[in-house]
């Protein structure tokens, strides 16, 4: 599976492309991660998820212990990333978590989610096949989790297309 993920990533991401990874980096022993992450193309920006060892909900001692490693693996690291302007001029927010919704019945981690102020949100976390949704306030949410996209990174153009589709069905 590791080799397939690396191949999928490198088939769509060039050396100079910017990639926003929206959390839940990996599970299991971390000694494998170095070899995998160093083989992935692109300038890598990481937005922390609830299964990451530097997640705000983890104990401070653990976050401090792992912070340096995450900064080795990624060029930039954030809890959330706000006001990214896409190629078509659309402004979006990036977060591991959707404004509303979860992979379980109840919404977990509410205190770590961005406040819905009407800005389209690009997110992971839900592990659902649904790509386009709307928050309780009606804001567009685009799920780019690998499990909903054949374990392949989603391009900026795909995100723009999903937003257009969401606008058309509003």
VEXMINU-234018 format. One record per residue (C-alpha): residue number from 1; x, y, z. Coordinates in pm, whole numbers. Layout:
residues N
num:NUM&c1:X&c2:Y&c3:Z
...
***
This chain:
residues 170
num:1&c1:0&c2:0&c3:0
num:2&c1:284&c2:243&c3:80
num:3&c1:431&c2:205&c3:-268
num:4&c1:91&c2:262&c3:-431
num:5&c1:39&c2:581&c3:-229
num:6&c1:384&c2:710&c3:-324
num:7&c1:324&c2:630&c3:-690
num:8&c1:-23&c2:793&c3:-690
num:9&c1:121&c2:1107&c3:-529
num:10&c1:422&c2:1139&c3:-757
num:11&c1:216&c2:1072&c3:-1071
num:12&c1:18&c2:1393&c3:-1012
num:13&c1:258&c2:1609&c3:-807
num:14&c1:570&c2:1756&c3:-965
num:15&c1:883&c2:1869&c3:-782
num:16&c1:775&c2:2236&c3:-780
num:17&c1:403&c2:2185&c3:-710
num:18&c1:260&c2:2299&c3:-377
num:19&c1:66&c2:2028&c3:-194
num:20&c1:-165&c2:2092&c3:102
num:21&c1:-197&c2:1775&c3:310
num:22&c1:-502&c2:1809&c3:534
num:23&c1:-402&c2:1593&c3:824
num:24&c1:-403&c2:1240&c3:954
num:25&c1:-58&c2:1182&c3:812
num:26&c1:-11&c2:820&c3:907
num:27&c1:-85&c2:557&c3:1162
num:28&c1:154&c2:298&c3:1286
num:29&c1:528&c2:308&c3:1356
num:30&c1:688&c2:640&c3:1268
num:31&c1:1019&c2:487&c3:1163
num:32&c1:860&c2:408&c3:822
num:33&c1:743&c2:766&c3:768
num:34&c1:1086&c2:917&c3:696
num:35&c1:1147&c2:693&c3:398
num:36&c1:801&c2:748&c3:258
num:37&c1:776&c2:1124&c3:306
num:38&c1:1119&c2:1196&c3:160
num:39&c1:1011&c2:1027&c3:-162
num:40&c1:703&c2:1247&c3:-216
num:41&c1:731&c2:1525&c3:-475
num:42&c1:643&c2:1888&c3:-415
num:43&c1:655&c2:2167&c3:-163
num:44&c1:450&c2:2020&c3:120
num:45&c1:221&c2:2224&c3:346
num:46&c1:66&c2:2030&c3:633
num:47&c1:-259&c2:2107&c3:815
num:48&c1:-274&c2:1900&c3:1134
num:49&c1:-546&c2:1637&c3:1186
num:50&c1:-678&c2:1464&c3:1494
num:51&c1:-464&c2:1151&c3:1440
num:52&c1:-139&c2:1349&c3:1416
num:53&c1:107&c2:1350&c3:1700
num:54&c1:116&c2:1731&c3:1703
num:55&c1:-263&c2:1775&c3:1714
num:56&c1:-374&c2:2047&c3:1958
num:57&c1:-581&c2:1789&c3:2145
num:58&c1:-272&c2:1582&c3:2232
num:59&c1:-64&c2:1631&c3:2545
num:60&c1:180&c2:1920&c3:2519
num:61&c1:478&c2:1697&c3:2591
num:62&c1:398&c2:1480&c3:2291
num:63&c1:337&c2:1780&c3:2063
num:64&c1:674&c2:1930&c3:2158
num:65&c1:847&c2:1595&c3:2107
num:66&c1:707&c2:1556&c3:1754
num:67&c1:699&c2:1918&c3:1633
num:68&c1:1055&c2:1915&c3:1497
num:69&c1:993&c2:1592&c3:1305
num:70&c1:680&c2:1726&c3:1135
num:71&c1:877&c2:2035&c3:1034
num:72&c1:1141&c2:1807&c3:879
num:73&c1:878&c2:1623&c3:679
num:74&c1:684&c2:1934&c3:569
num:75&c1:791&c2:2275&c3:446
num:76&c1:514&c2:2445&c3:645
num:77&c1:286&c2:2321&c3:927
num:78&c1:-43&c2:2479&c3:1045
num:79&c1:-339&c2:2393&c3:1264
num:80&c1:-565&c2:2549&c3:997
num:81&c1:-490&c2:2754&c3:686
num:82&c1:-718&c2:3047&c3:610
num:83&c1:-775&c2:3267&c3:306
num:84&c1:-594&c2:3076&c3:33
num:85&c1:-667&c2:3224&c3:-310
num:86&c1:-711&c2:2967&c3:-586
num:87&c1:-610&c2:3022&c3:-949
num:88&c1:-961&c2:3139&c3:-1042
num:89&c1:-965&c2:3396&c3:-759
num:90&c1:-1184&c2:3194&c3:-521
num:91&c1:-1080&c2:3230&c3:-158
num:92&c1:-1097&c2:2913&c3:51
num:93&c1:-1007&c2:2793&c3:397
num:94&c1:-823&c2:2466&c3:459
num:95&c1:-878&c2:2251&c3:764
num:96&c1:-863&c2:1887&c3:855
num:97&c1:-1217&c2:1923&c3:989
num:98&c1:-1528&c2:2034&c3:801
num:99&c1:-1729&c2:2319&c3:951
num:100&c1:-2004&c2:2063&c3:1015
num:101&c1:-2005&c2:1686&c3:975
num:102&c1:-1801&c2:1390&c3:1091
num:103&c1:-1726&c2:1028&c3:1014
num:104&c1:-1922&c2:928&c3:1323
num:105&c1:-2276&c2:1016&c3:1433
num:106&c1:-2169&c2:1293&c3:1667
num:107&c1:-1950&c2:1585&c3:1570
num:108&c1:-1620&c2:1554&c3:1749
num:109&c1:-1344&c2:1813&c3:1796
num:110&c1:-1576&c2:2115&c3:1769
num:111&c1:-1323&c2:2330&c3:1959
num:112&c1:-1058&c2:2270&c3:1690
num:113&c1:-1275&c2:2354&c3:1388
num:114&c1:-1275&c2:2683&c3:1203
num:115&c1:-1573&c2:2912&c3:1255
num:116&c1:-1804&c2:2912&c3:954
num:117&c1:-1803&c2:3268&c3:822
num:118&c1:-1921&c2:3175&c3:473
num:119&c1:-1580&c2:3098&c3:318
num:120&c1:-1568&c2:2777&c3:115
num:121&c1:-1384&c2:2508&c3:311
num:122&c1:-1154&c2:2237&c3:178
num:123&c1:-1125&c2:1953&c3:432
num:124&c1:-1047&c2:1590&c3:510
num:125&c1:-1150&c2:1399&c3:826
num:126&c1:-1486&c2:1252&c3:728
num:127&c1:-1362&c2:939&c3:548
num:128&c1:-1684&c2:950&c3:347
num:129&c1:-1723&c2:915&c3:-28
num:130&c1:-1927&c2:1240&c3:-37
num:131&c1:-1710&c2:1513&c3:-187
num:132&c1:-1941&c2:1814&c3:-193
num:133&c1:-2148&c2:1914&c3:108
num:134&c1:-2279&c2:2224&c3:277
num:135&c1:-2237&c2:2332&c3:635
num:136&c1:-2536&c2:2399&c3:857
num:137&c1:-2510&c2:2763&c3:744
num:138&c1:-2505&c2:2660&c3:377
num:139&c1:-2133&c2:2714&c3:313
num:140&c1:-1968&c2:2489&c3:54
num:141&c1:-1743&c2:2216&c3:197
num:142&c1:-1520&c2:2011&c3:-34
num:143&c1:-1385&c2:1681&c3:100
num:144&c1:-1041&c2:1603&c3:-44
num:145&c1:-952&c2:1308&c3:176
num:146&c1:-750&c2:1046&c3:-8
num:147&c1:-1006&c2:776&c3:63
num:148&c1:-1267&c2:965&c3:-142
num:149&c1:-1032&c2:1017&c3:-437
num:150&c1:-870&c2:683&c3:-511
num:151&c1:-584&c2:758&c3:-271
num:152&c1:-456&c2:1026&c3:-508
num:153&c1:-403&c2:1396&c3:-433
num:154&c1:-673&c2:1629&c3:-564
num:155&c1:-556&c2:1902&c3:-802
num:156&c1:-639&c2:2269&c3:-763
num:157&c1:-841&c2:2251&c3:-1085
num:158&c1:-1048&c2:1963&c3:-945
num:159&c1:-1123&c2:2172&c3:-635
num:160&c1:-1228&c2:2466&c3:-854
num:161&c1:-1452&c2:2234&c3:-1057
num:162&c1:-1614&c2:2094&c3:-739
num:163&c1:-1686&c2:2447&c3:-617
num:164&c1:-1848&c2:2533&c3:-952
num:165&c1:-2062&c2:2219&c3:-931
num:166&c1:-2166&c2:2313&c3:-577
num:167&c1:-2257&c2:2664&c3:-694
num:168&c1:-2467&c2:2519&c3:-977
num:169&c1:-2669&c2:2294&c3:-745
num:170&c1:-2728&c2:2560&c3:-480
***
